[in-house]
Amino acid sequence: MNLNPTESAITSVEELGKIVLATRKSQGLTQADIAGLSNSGNRFIVDLEKGKPTLQMQKALEVLALLGLELVVRPKDSK
């Protein structure tokens, strides 16, 4: 898996969490910063970065957007 968020195919919530963690750190933000800016609890950010499989998808999408990331779904064969 590529941790470069310019384009990464992810196959697990753990991989998504690693991208969120790497992006947050590269932007100099703390988990508390992201929790406050996304109106979620710090526990949610911790769980997201650890790849907890039962996370709320909408909240995860909101955190991605806050970090300047987006989730794109496309057929596997296309680039």
Secondary structure, DSSP 8 states (H G I E B T S, - for coil): ----TTS----SHHHHHHHHHHHHHHTT--HHHHHHHTT--HHHHHHHHHT-TT--HHHHHHHHHHTT-------TT--
